[in-house]
């Protein structure tokens, strides 16, 4: 568990690299369903306790744990970690758990309240739903907007924009990420198809 806690960083490339190194360093945990479930349950409890303390620094730690769990929940132990990380399911969760672009307190409470067996976070989540609207930053102009007013990139289905103008203006930066997201999604579809054929 020390590896999880000691290696957190805000940089996306570092986060992906850290998760990959954990899979390589501890393959016995990630390939065994019981060990992986136990590790994830420990992380869920740590994140829940951090949120219950209501300390701002602990909320940030809970966000990092939630990001780690989003990858672990979608990783089968054999897939390429970068493809899982850049896949649509993980990136959609990570977008909502980014403190720079979303109403992350509400989202991190929702994330953990769905995964913890007790109801300790349910009231906090209800209060956050009343207090904090669902907000997300437009990837183009970076203005905080209500999520319902944003449109998603029709190609990658991950990045969101407030207008067509923002999407067109930001395309030169988004194109490389869009290609990565689409490639990762296609790779995951191929793996599922192969598994079904066996």
Number of C-alpha atoms within 10 A of each C-alpha: 8 6 12 14 12 8 13 16 12 10 9 10 10 13 18 18 14 18 21 15 14 15 19 13 12 10 14 13 17 21 15 12 13 11 13 19 15 12 16 18 15 13 20 22 16 16 25 25 16 20 25 15 11 11 11 12 12 18 23 20 18 27 26 23 23 24 23 22 20 21 23 22 13 15 19 16 18 10 13 15 23 17 21 25 27 23 25 20 16 22 20 15 18 22 19 23 25 21 18 13 18 23 22 22 24 23 24 27 26 18 25 23 20 12 13 16 11 9 10 14 21 16 12 19 21 13 12 18 16 10 10 14 14 17 21 27 24 25 21 21 15 14 14 16 18 16 18 10 13 18 17 16 16 9 12 21 16 23 23 22 25 24 15 12 12 16 21 12 12 15 16 9 11 18 13 10 15 19 13 17 25 19 16 22 19 15 17 18 13 12 12 11 11 10 9 8 7 5
